[in-house]
Amino acid sequence: MSAEAQSATGNVVTASDLSLRFDTNDGAVHALSDIDLTIQAGDFVSLIGPSGCGKTTLLRVIADLETPTSGDVQVNGVSPQQARLARAYGYVFQAASLYPWRTIARNVALPLEIMGLDRKERRARVERNLELVNLSGFEKKYPWQLSGGMQQRASIARALAVEPDLLLMDEPFGALDEIVRDHLNEQLLQLWDKTNKTVVFVTHSIPEAVFLSTHIVVMSPRPGRIIDIIESDLPKDRGLDIRETPEFLAIAHRVREGLRQGHSYED
């Protein structure tokens, strides 16, 4: 299927019969098994499961950072490699990974420099995306002068600067304290609403997954399988207080039950 035809269906990511095995000195490690997943334009999809279940591996397959052993995956109707070369996605890692010798503005501008954009366009994109993550005025600061949460927001701005339709996020708030994490969850929802990006988000946190997502993909322990895909009908405009509602708790309960069911696959 062509990229144009795929786009018409609204599918941004499609994976079918996807499996991945790593060959190591201690034998084969089966990271993913028989993954079938469709992510549509504008979705906010969280991947949740126990440590080592393949959440990050699946994200890396979508990003063309890992190659599946079998099956098929497409991003915007083309291979992950073609999508990467077309800069169809932005990637936010667990750590902010900012260069300490570059200012925040120059960190955000780095992929734009690599792309060869002229200085005027780089400056415009840096200003626009720092404003999106509420970091206007911090352009000349260095990473070590910012809090951990602010550094991650700068990392998100850098990923957005290439103007991707798809944002891949690998536990970006996992190392932050709960208060900061809650605040950034609210800001991320606002950013998603403003930009209408498609987001794939890896997390270990049930409340975080339920609060952020339109769909929650529950994965089993290794080899990673999809146990359940839960669609959320929570309103798009929501605050942290929604976590006390019966609707939120019912979704969280279903996620928790899926995680328990997944352990039945363990040897």
Backbone as a ProteinNet text record, in pm:
[ID]
protein_1_A
[PRIMARY]
MSAEAQSATGNVVTASDLSLRFDTNDGAVHALSDIDLTIQAGDFVSLIGPSGCGKTTLLRVIADLETPTSGDVQVNGVSPQQARLARAYGYVFQAASLYPWRTIARNVALPLEIMGLDRKERRARVERNLELVNLSGFEKKYPWQLSGGMQQRASIARALAVEPDLLLMDEPFGALDEIVRDHLNEQLLQLWDKTNKTVVFVTHSIPEAVFLSTHIVVMSPRPGRIIDIIESDLPKDRGLDIRETPEFLAIAHRVREGLRQGHSYED
[TERTIARY]
84.6	0	88	53.9	133.1	112.5	204.9	191.3	63	26.1	-95.7	-218.9	-220.2	-334.2	-341.9	-224.9	-222	-273.2	-231.5	-273.5	-424.1	-482.7	-626.4	-702.2	-643.3	-709.8	-697.7	-607.9	-587.5	-489.2	-427	-332.3	-192.1	-133.1	2.6	102.7	69.8	155.4	71.3	121.5	57.3	165	137.5	227.2	144.8	197.2	124.4	220.3	183.8	262.9	408.9	429.6	565.2	631.9	749.3	827.4	972.7	1042.2	1183.6	1258.3	1367.5	1451.4	1594.7	1655.8	1797	1878.3	1982.6	2074.1	2191.6	2208.5	2315.2	2404.5	2513.6	2603.6	2536.7	2431.3	2358.3	2237.6	2223	2108.6	2015.9	1908.2	1812.3	1726.4	1701.5	1610.3	1492.9	1375.1	1254.9	1194	1212.8	1169.8	1024.2	981.9	845	790.7	660.3	599.4	460.4	440.8	308.2	235.2	302.5	242.9	156.2	28.9	-62.9	-114.2	-89.1	-124	-147.4	-253.1	-280.8	-298	-225.6	-233.8	-279.2	-386.5	-444.5	-399.2	-412.5	-372.3	-445.1	-368.8	-425.6	-440.1	-411.9	-418.9	-306.1	-332.7	-228.9	-229.4	-128	-122.8	-11.3	-46.7	54.4	79.8	208.2	249.8	288.4	221.5	248.2	267	356.9	383.9	501.2	532.8	644.2	778.1	879.2	1013.8	1057.5	1118.5	1167.3	1063.8	943.8	836.7	845.4	934.4	949	883.2	840	775.7	870.2	989.2	1087.1	1135.3	1147.8	1188.7	1087.6	958.5	855.6	865.7	888.2	905.7	1025.5	1133.8	1255.8	1236.7	1152.9	1121.5	1048.7	950.9	878.2	974.8	1076.7	1172.9	1288.3	1287.1	1395.2	1527	1519.1	1638.2	1661.4	1560.8	1572.6	1502	1548.8	1490.4	1417.6	1289.4	1216.3	1268.4	1253.4	1293.1	1192.3	1064.2	959.6	842.5	751.3	635.3	660.6	565.6	572.2	532.7	598.7	561	574.2	476.7	479.5	449.3	511.8	488.3	447.9	327.2	273.1	277.6	256.6	248.1	379.8	491.5	623.4	699.8	815.9	895.6	946.7	979.1	1038.5	1164.3	1244.7	1365.2	1329.1	1231.5	1189	1129.9	1054.2	995.7	1104.7	1209	1320.1	1391.6	1418.7	1488.5	1404.5	1271.7	1181.6	1154.3	1218.4	1198.7	1050	983.4	839.8	805.8	905.7	878.5	986	948.2	1043.4	1053.1	1171.2	1194.2	1241.3	1173.8	1211.4	1256.3	1381.9	1439.9	1410.1	1445.6	1423.3	1498.6	1621.6	1699.7	1692.2	1703.9	1688.4	1796.6	1915.7	2025	2056	2064.8	2102.3	2253.5	2314.3	2457.4	2484.3	2564.2	2581.9	2654.1	2729.7	2805.2	2725.3	2601.8	2516.2	2401.3	2362.7	2246.7	2121.7	2012.9	1886.4	1843.8	1856.7	1819.2	1902.9	2031.7	2119.1	2099.5	2057.2	2020.2	1897.5	1796.9	1674.8	1703.6	1798	1829.6	1917.4	1976.8	2074.6	2022.7	1904.7	1858.8	1831.1	1798.3	1772.7	1902.2	2009.6	2141.3	2180.9	2155.7	2188	2106.8	1981.9	1895.7	1938.8	2022.1	2070.3	1977.1	1886.2	1795.8	1873.2	1827.9	1897.4	1871.1	1951.7	1949.6	1813.1	1751.6	1622.6	1516	1510.7	1412.9	1442	1569.8	1605.8	1558.4	1584.5	1546.2	1394.3	1320.2	1174.3	1120.4	1175.7	1129.1	1166.8	1286.1	1327.6	1234.1	1208.6	1119.8	980.3	929	792.8	779.7	876.6	864.3	900.9	989.9	1013.9	890.6	819.9	695	591.5	586.1	490.5	510.8	637	665.4	689.7	647.9	656.5	799.7	891.2	1030.8	1079.4	988.5	1029.9	1103	1213.5	1294.9	1412	1417.5	1527.6	1623.4	1611.8	1691.3	1841.4	1888.7	2032.7	2084.8	1995.6	2038.9	2104.5	2185.3	2246.8	2169.8	2175.3	2097.9	2118.5	2241.8	2269.7	2205.5	2156.1	2087.9	1936.9	1887.8	1745	1716.8	1595.7	1552.8	1537.1	1523	1505.6	1381.5	1272.8	1150.1	1165	1234.1	1256.4	1346.7	1445	1531.9	1451.7	1358.5	1278.6	1186.3	1136.1	1054.4	1137.3	1262.8	1352.4	1375.5	1386.1	1402.7	1280.4	1162.1	1038.8	1037.1	1079.3	1085.9	1180.3	1291.9	1388	1324.4	1248.8	1183.2	1077.1	1008.1	902.6	958.4	1083.1	1140.6	1149.7	1158.5	1165.5	1027	925.6	786.1	734	747.2	696.6	547.2	481	341.3	332.9	440.5	442.4	548.3	511.1	603.3	616.3	739.4	768.6	836.9	782	831.3	857.4	982.4	1023.7	1040.4	933.4	935.1	1003	960.4	1031.8	1024.1	924.3	908	936.5	990.3	1007.2	1100.2	1199.5	1298.9	1261.6	1145.8	1108.2	1017.8	1016.9	931.3	785	697	555.4	490.4	527.5	467.4	505.2	633.1	679.6	617.2	610.9	554.3	408.6	330.7	189.8	178.6	263	259.4	292.8	394.4	433.7	329.6	261.5	151.4	43.7	8.4	-91.6	-41.5	85.4	140.9	147.4	178.5	185.8	48.5	-55.9	-191.6	-227.1	-189.1	-215.5	-138.9	-13.9	68.4	7.1	-37.1	-101.8	-226.8	-303.6	-425.3	-392.2	-285.8	-247.9	-192.4	-113.5	-40.2	-109.4	-201.2	-270.6	-173.6	-60.9	34.3	-22.8	28.3	6.7	120.9	88.3	189.5	188.7	308.6	326	416.9	368.9	428.7	451.5	575.8	608.7	605.7	542	534.1	520.3	561.8	534.9	417.6	367	268.9	126.8	43.3	-97.2	-169.1	-158.7	-227.2	-182.6	-53.3	-3.5	-62	-62.3	-115.4	-262.7	-339.8	-484.2	-510.6	-436.1	-458.7	-428.6	-323.6	-277.2	-346.9	-394.7	-410.7	-552.5	-559.1	-683.5	-690.5	-574.1	-566.7	-448.6	-468.8	-365.1	-338.3	-213.7	-173.1	-104.2	-167.8	-115.1	-33.1	92.9	184.1	222.1	250.8	287.4	437.2	482.4	626.6	685.2	817.9	888	856.6	829.3	829.9	706.9	728.1	621.4	507.8	389.7	268	169	74.3	-31.3	-144.5	-168.5	-273	-408.2	-407.6	-533.4	-502.7	-597.4	-592	-718.7	-700.9	-812	-834.7	-953.6	-988.6	-1047.8	-996.9	-1043.9	-1147.4	-1255.8	-1357.5	-1357	-1243.9	-1232.1	-1230.5	-1285.3	-1286.8	-1145.3	-1125.8	-992.9	-943.8	-1033.9	-999.1	-1018.2	-910.3	-921.8	-806.5	-834	-733	-703.3	-608.5	-565.5	-676.2	-774.7	-882.1	-966	-954.8	-1031.6	-987.2	-867.4	-815	-895.2	-982.4	-1066.2	-1204.5	-1232.7	-1366.4	-1383.9	-1508.1	-1532.8	-1488.3	-1503.7	-1466.3	-1315.9	-1238	-1092	-1052.4	-1110.8	-1074.2	-1112.4	-1221.2	-1262.6	-1161	-1110.7	-1009.6	-881	-840.7	-719.4	-731.1	-850.3	-872.8	-855	-906.5	-892	-745.7	-669.6	-526.3	-457.5	-489.6	-426.3	-459.2	-583.9	-622.5	-549.4	-529.6	-455.1	-311.7	-250.1	-112.4	-104	-204.7	-205.9	-223.8	-313.3	-337	-210.5	-135.8	-13.7	87	88.6	187.8	161.1	40.3	12.9	95.5	157.6	241.4	381.9	417.8	554.4	578.8	702.6	739	741.6
-119.5	0	124.3	222.5	345.4	427.8	523.2	612.7	692.5	734.5	813.9	732.1	605.8	520.1	489.8	465.8	439.1	559.1	679.6	801.2	817.4	776.2	791.1	704.6	592.1	506.5	562	658.5	713.1	634.7	530.5	448.7	508.3	534.2	587.4	474.5	380.5	263.8	137.8	41.5	-90.1	-196.5	-290.6	-404.3	-531.5	-631.1	-757.2	-874.2	-969.1	-1090.4	-1057.2	-949.6	-899	-976.1	-1028.2	-1097.4	-1053	-1058	-1020.2	-1109.4	-1166.5	-1254	-1202.6	-1189.3	-1154.2	-1282	-1298.4	-1410.8	-1364	-1425	-1387.7	-1507.8	-1484.6	-1594.2	-1696.3	-1655.2	-1745.8	-1808	-1785.8	-1841.3	-1732.8	-1775.2	-1681.8	-1617.1	-1486.8	-1412.7	-1366.7	-1414.4	-1377.9	-1253.8	-1140.1	-1012.8	-981.7	-1008.9	-980.4	-1101.8	-1126	-1241.5	-1206.8	-1222.1	-1213.1	-1083.6	-971.1	-840.9	-795.8	-769.2	-708.1	-578.6	-467.9	-338.1	-236.4	-158.6	-47.8	79.6	182.9	312.2	414.8	483.9	577.3	719.9	804.4	944	1011	1081.5	1153.8	1073.3	943.3	859.4	893.7	873.1	873	732.4	653.9	512	488.4	430.3	393.7	244.3	207.6	68.2	44.6	-50.6	-75.9	-225	-257.1	-396	-401.8	-520.6	-532.8	-506.3	-482.9	-461.4	-580.3	-550	-656.1	-717.5	-656.5	-717	-677.9	-585.8	-550.5	-420.1	-339.8	-211.1	-120.9	-101.5	-15.7	-79.4	-211	-279.1	-253.1	-260.2	-232.3	-88.3	4.1	143.7	160	89.4	98.9	34.5	-67.5	-125.5	-23.1	46.7	150.4	258.1	287.5	393.8	347.1	220.5	164.5	158.4	144.1	125.1	-22.5	-105.8	-251.7	-310.2	-426.4	-491.4	-618.3	-631.2	-751.3	-876.5	-989.2	-1117	-1163.3	-1135.5	-1173.5	-1077.6	-1085.5	-998.3	-868.8	-777.8	-653.9	-535.9	-423.3	-298.4	-185.8	-95	19.9	145.9	254.6	386.1	479.7	530.2	613.1	540.9	408.6	332	291.7	325.2	287.6	214.2	162.2	90.7	187.2	136.9	223.7	295.5	227.8	292.4	412.2	395.1	506.2	619.2	582.3	684.1	760.5	688.1	754.3	852.1	808	894.8	1017	1000.3	1112.2	1198.1	1161.4	1232.2	1240.8	1125	1119	1113.3	1093.8	1085.6	1160	1200.6	1251.1	1150.7	1137.4	1036.4	1105.3	1076.2	1130.2	1013.7	1018.1	908.2	921.8	817	818.4	932.4	955.6	1069.9	1180	1303.9	1417.4	1419.4	1368.3	1356.5	1489.2	1594.3	1725.4	1742.5	1809.8	1834.7	1949.5	1924.5	2025.7	2151.2	2142.3	2259.3	2344.2	2299.7	2377.4	2437.6	2558.9	2620	2540.5	2569.3	2502.2	2527.6	2650.6	2681.7	2601.4	2590.4	2519.6	2368.3	2318.3	2176.7	2147.2	2232.5	2212.7	2226.1	2314.1	2339.8	2232.3	2143.8	2048.8	1966.5	1900.8	1823.7	1911.4	2037	2128.8	2165.8	2176.4	2199	2079.4	1960.3	1838.9	1833.1	1880.4	1882.6	1988.7	2082.3	2185.8	2304.7	2325.5	2440.1	2569.4	2676.2	2803	2860.1	2956.7	3008.8	3068.8	3138.8	3201.7	3097.3	2990.7	2885.3	2811	2786.9	2721	2803.6	2934.4	3021.5	3021.5	3025.4	3028.1	2899.2	2785.6	2657.5	2642.6	2685.2	2678.3	2761.9	2884.3	2971.8	2911.8	2860.8	2806.9	2685.4	2597	2473.8	2492.1	2585	2616.2	2680.9	2758.9	2816.9	2707.9	2608.1	2498.2	2424.1	2410.3	2336.7	2431.2	2556.4	2655.5	2679.7	2690.6	2721.1	2848.9	2933.3	3062.8	3141.7	3203.2	3277.1	3198.6	3068.7	2984.1	2946.6	3015.7	2980.8	2981.9	3076.7	3093.6	3018.8	2949.1	2868.6	2740	2680	2551.3	2442.1	2317.5	2211.1	2201.4	2218.4	2205.8	2316.9	2419.4	2528	2504.1	2394.7	2363.3	2241.2	2233.3	2115.4	1996.5	1877.1	1757.3	1764.6	1818.3	1830.4	1927.6	2037.6	2135.6	2078.7	1999	1935.3	1841.4	1767.5	1677.4	1755.6	1868.8	1952.1	2004.8	2038.3	2079.9	1964.8	1842.9	1725.8	1704.5	1728.8	1717.9	1824.8	1946.7	2054.2	2016.6	1954.2	1911.1	1807.3	1713.1	1611.8	1673.8	1776.1	1841	1932.5	1975.6	2075.1	2025.2	1892.6	1839.4	1829.5	1872.1	1877.4	1740.4	1639.2	1506	1496.5	1402.1	1373.2	1276.6	1199.7	1094.4	1125.1	1112.4	1135.9	1005.8	953.1	830.6	868.4	822.4	866.3	744.3	727.7	611.5	648.5	633.9	666	799.4	907.3	1033.7	1092.4	1050.3	1108.5	1007.6	891.8	783.9	816	902.5	931.5	1053.5	1113.5	1236.1	1205.8	1296.5	1274.6	1291	1241.9	1231.2	1366.4	1468.8	1600.6	1657	1649	1697.5	1614.6	1484.6	1394.6	1429.5	1453.2	1491	1619.2	1716.5	1844.8	1825.9	1743.6	1721.3	1639.4	1548.6	1476.6	1573.2	1669.5	1769.4	1851	1891.6	1971.1	1891.7	1761.3	1678.4	1663.8	1649.3	1643.1	1772.3	1885.3	2013.9	2024.6	1977.9	1980.4	1891.6	1774	1681.1	1744.8	1813.7	1879.3	1990.9	2066.8	2179.7	2132.8	2025.7	1985.7	1876	1803.1	1691.5	1585.1	1568.4	1463.3	1326.1	1224.6	1087.1	1052.6	998.2	972.3	823.8	764.5	630.8	647.9	605.7	642.6	516.5	492	376.6	418.9	338.6	369.5	241.5	249.9	143.6	179.5	301.8	354.4	338.6	267.1	251.9	386.8	466.9	597.5	686.5	685.8	767.5	721.4	590.6	536.3	571.1	556.3	582.3	731.1	814.7	959.1	1014.7	964.6	1024.7	972.3	849.1	775.6	771.7	758	717.4	564.9	499.9	353.9	308.4	201.5	146.2	3.6	-22.6	-155.2	-226.1	-332.5	-407.3	-524.8	-534	-636.9	-736.1	-859.2	-966.6	-964.7	-1037.2	-1057.2	-1124.3	-1114.5	-1165.4	-1313.2	-1351.8	-1265.2	-1175	-1049.6	-952.1	-984.5	-1003.9	-1021.8	-913.6	-885.3	-791	-869	-838	-904.9	-838.7	-706.1	-631.8	-494.9	-442.5	-304.3	-236.8	-142.5	-80.2	58.9	84.3	216.5	299.7	419.8	509.4	605.8	623	720.9	842.7	862	980.6	1105.6	1217	1339.1	1387.3	1444.6	1490.2	1602.8	1689.4	1800	1752.1	1708.3	1650.5	1695.4	1704.9	1740.2	1621.4	1639.8	1529.8	1477.4	1562.1	1517.9	1406.3	1385.1	1277.1	1140.2	1135.5	1007.8	952	1034.5	989.1	944.4	951.1	920	770	721.1	577.8	534.7	621.8	587.2	561.2	648.7	633.7	505.9	482.4	366.4	236.4	239.3	118.7	83.6	184.8	159	109.1	174.1	131.9	-12.5	-50.7	-188.8	-286.4	-250.7	-339.4	-353.1	-244	-251.7	-344.8	-327.6	-410	-558.3	-587.2	-726.2	-783	-700.4	-744.9	-778.4	-696.9	-722.7	-853.1	-878.3	-1004.5	-1123.5	-1109.5	-1216.5	-1246.4	-1143.3	-1160.5	-1250	-1250.6	-1332.9	-1480.8	-1517.7	-1658.2	-1713.9	-1621.3	-1666.9	-1702.3	-1664.4	-1690.5	-1840.4	-1882.7	-2023.6	-2058.9
0	0	0	-82.3	-89.2	35.3	58.3	172.5	163.8	39.1	22.7	58.8	14.5	45.4	193.9	253.6	397.4	474	433.6	501.2	494	380.6	364.7	463.6	505.2	602.7	743.8	765.6	898.9	981.9	925.5	1000	991.7	1107.5	1113.1	1134.8	1221.8	1247.1	1232	1156.5	1149.1	1167.3	1255.7	1276.6	1266.2	1194.3	1180.2	1194.4	1279.8	1305.1	1335.2	1408.4	1432.4	1546.4	1520.4	1623.5	1613.6	1726	1727.5	1824.9	1776.5	1858.3	1852.3	1969.9	1977.4	1999.2	1922.5	1943.1	2028.4	2144.5	2237	2264	2336.6	2373	2462.8	2532.9	2621.9	2554.3	2423.7	2351.8	2301.4	2239.9	2180.2	2288.4	2271.1	2358.7	2273.2	2305.6	2231.1	2295.5	2231.5	2288.7	2257.3	2133	2089.8	2016.3	2031.5	1967.3	1915.2	1785.4	1721.2	1755.6	1735.9	1765.4	1647.4	1675	1578.6	1640.2	1572.7	1631.3	1520.4	1535.7	1444.6	1526.9	1488.7	1556.4	1453.2	1483.5	1388.5	1416.5	1316.9	1328	1443.9	1526.3	1638.8	1765.6	1760.3	1880	1976.9	2105.2	2208.3	2266.2	2229	2264.2	2364.7	2478.6	2577.9	2573	2578.1	2590.2	2735.4	2800.3	2941.2	2963.9	3054.7	3087.9	3183.5	3235.2	3330.3	3263.1	3344.4	3291.9	3207.1	3092.1	3005.9	2914.9	2907	2826.2	2679.1	2643.4	2502.9	2462.6	2560	2527.6	2448.7	2504.4	2438	2307.8	2306	2182.7	2071.7	2103.5	2003.2	1954.4	2046.1	2007.7	1915.1	1945.9	1865.5	1728	1718.7	1587.8	1501	1560.5	1487.7	1439.2	1521.3	1490.4	1401.5	1360.4	1278.3	1355.2	1486.2	1567.9	1599.2	1573.8	1581.7	1459.5	1414.5	1297.7	1341.2	1309.1	1350.8	1280.8	1348.1	1290.4	1186.9	1211.4	1117.3	1132.9	1036.8	1039.1	964.6	976	898.3	986.1	964.5	1031.2	929.8	932.5	844.3	924.6	883.4	943.1	829.7	837.5	728.4	593.8	597.4	474.2	413.6	479.2	427.7	537.1	503.7	602.8	709.1	829.5	931.2	882.9	799.5	747	660	571.1	486.5	570.3	673.2	761.5	836.3	879.8	949.8	857.7	736.4	642.4	605.4	609.8	580.5	704.5	816.2	943.5	978.9	968.5	992.2	1140.3	1226.3	1369.7	1447.8	1569.8	1667.5	1781.2	1841.3	1944.4	2072	2181.9	2313.2	2400	2444.4	2520.4	2670.3	2745.3	2890.3	2956.4	2914.6	2962.1	2857.6	2902.9	2811.2	2703.3	2735.4	2637.7	2568.8	2648.7	2595.8	2609	2511.9	2518.7	2616.6	2720.9	2825.6	2778.4	2668.9	2620.3	2521.3	2490.6	2400.8	2480	2447.8	2512.5	2477.6	2547.5	2519.2	2375.1	2329.6	2191.4	2093.3	2117.8	2024.3	2033.9	2150.1	2159.6	2075.6	2085.9	2008	1858.7	1824.9	1684.4	1621.3	1703.4	1650.7	1532.3	1542.9	1425.7	1304.8	1328.3	1217.5	1147	1224.7	1164.5	1078.1	1129	1053.6	924.2	931.1	812.3	711.3	756	665.7	649.2	745.6	737	760.9	698.3	715.5	854.7	893.8	1030	1066.7	973	1000.5	1031.2	952.5	974.7	1104.7	1133.9	1260.1	1378.3	1373.9	1484.1	1504	1394.7	1402.5	1464.5	1422.5	1477	1624.3	1661.2	1801.6	1888.2	1848	1925.4	1936.7	1825.4	1823.4	1915.1	1911.7	1988.8	2135.8	2167.5	2308.7	2370.5	2291.5	2341.6	2366.8	2278.8	2295.9	2427.4	2471.1	2595.1	2712.8	2696.3	2803.8	2851.3	2755	2789	2721.9	2677.4	2622.5	2730.7	2694.4	2789.9	2843.2	2810.2	2858.8	2745.7	2632.7	2515.5	2542.4	2621.7	2642.7	2766.2	2835.5	2949.1	2899.6	2988	2959.1	3032.9	2987	3050.8	3201.3	3247.2	3390.7	3473.1	3407.4	3477	3488.1	3431.5	3431.4	3517.8	3568.6	3643.7	3548.9	3607.1	3525.3	3437.9	3494.1	3416.7	3300.7	3325	3218.6	3109.9	3149.8	3050	2959.8	3019.4	2936.6	2844	2889.6	2801.4	2684.5	2711.5	2602.6	2504.9	2557.6	2472.4	2383.6	2439.2	2360.2	2251.8	2286.3	2186.3	2072.7	2106.2	2003.3	1910.6	1968.8	1886	1795.7	1846.2	1768.2	1660	1675.3	1584.3	1440.6	1421.8	1284.9	1222.3	1297.3	1252.4	1209.4	1297.5	1264.9	1293.6	1228.8	1262.9	1379.9	1401.4	1502.2	1606.4	1733.6	1844.9	1924	1931.9	2006.1	2136.7	2249.8	2380.6	2468.7	2510.7	2588.4	2735.5	2812.5	2955.8	2985.3	2923.7	2939.4	3079.8	3159	3292.4	3403.3	3367.4	3463.7	3578.7	3556.6	3660.3	3745.2	3718.8	3787.8	3907.4	4004.7	4120.8	4082.2	4168.5	4134	4105.6	4180.9	4161.7	4024.7	3990.9	3860.5	3748.9	3770.7	3669.4	3640.7	3746.6	3728.3	3646.4	3679.1	3608.6	3460.7	3432	3294.1	3218.6	3287.5	3223.6	3176.4	3260.4	3221.1	3102.2	3107.3	2997.6	2867.9	2878.9	2759	2694.3	2775.1	2720.7	2647.6	2705.7	2640.8	2509.4	2509.6	2388.8	2280.4	2319	2225.1	2164.2	2247.7	2200	2101.1	2130.2	2043	1909	1911.5	1790.9	1710.3	1775.4	1708.9	1658.1	1728.8	1692.3	1728.1	1662.7	1706	1800.7	1918.3	2020.7	2058.3	2063.4	2120.3	2240.9	2358.1	2486.7	2569.1	2610	2694.5	2840.5	2925.1	3067.5	3149.3	3276.6	3374.2	3463.9	3452.5	3547	3494.4	3569	3529.5	3531.7	3639.9	3637.4	3522.7	3491	3381.6	3248.7	3225.9	3100.9	3084.1	3190.2	3181.2	3163.9	3234.9	3228.5	3089.6	3026.1	2901.1	2776.4	2778	2653.3	2598.6	2465.9	2400.9	2393.6	2387.1	2384.5	2469.6	2545.2	2630.6	2585.7	2545.3	2498.1	2613.8	2663	2777.3	2724.2	2769.3	2719.3	2827.7	2785.3	2876.4	2903	3006.2	3023.1	2899.4	2885.4	2768.3	2744.8	2618.4	2500.2	2497.4	2463.6	2469.4	2372.9	2429.7	2351.1	2392.3	2306.2	2342.4	2407.8	2535.1	2612.2	2589.2	2582.7	2570.5	2510.3	2434.8	2387.9	2438.5	2528.5	2599.3	2543.2	2496.5	2445.2	2557.9	2574.1	2679.7	2624	2698.1	2658.7	2752.1	2820.6	2904.9	2816.3	2864.1	2782.3	2751.8	2634.4	2594.5	2684.3	2724.7	2814.5	2957.5	3020.6	3154.5	3242	3371	3469.3	3558.7	3650.3	3735.4	3825.6	3854.4	3943.1	3882.3	3750.7	3687.2	3738.2	3798.1	3846.7	3963.8	4023.3	4134.7	4089.7	3960.6	3911.7	3889.3	3896.3	3870.9	3731.6	3631.7	3494.8	3483.7	3545.7	3544.1	3617.3	3734.5	3814.8	3744.9	3668	3595.3	3486.8	3415.9	3313.2	3377.9	3488.2	3559.1	3606.9	3651.8	3697.1	3581.5	3464.4	3348	3307.9	3314.6	3284.9	3383.4	3511	3615.1	3594.6	3558.8	3535.2	3413.7	3310.9	3194.1	3228.3	3313.1	3354.6	3435.1	3519.2	3594.8	3501.5	3404.3	3308	3229.7	3197.3	3118.9	3185.9	3317	3388.1	3371	3321.2	3298	3182.9	3102.1	2992.6	3038.6	3161.4	3208.2	3224.1	3194.8	3211.8	3360.1
[MASK]
+++++++++++++++++++++++++++++++++++++++++++++++++++++++++++++++++++++++++++++++++++++++++++++++++++++++++++++++++++++++++++++++++++++++++++++++++++++++++++++++++++++++++++++++++++++++++++++++++++++++++++++++++++++++++++++++++++++++++++++++++++++++++++++++++++++++++++

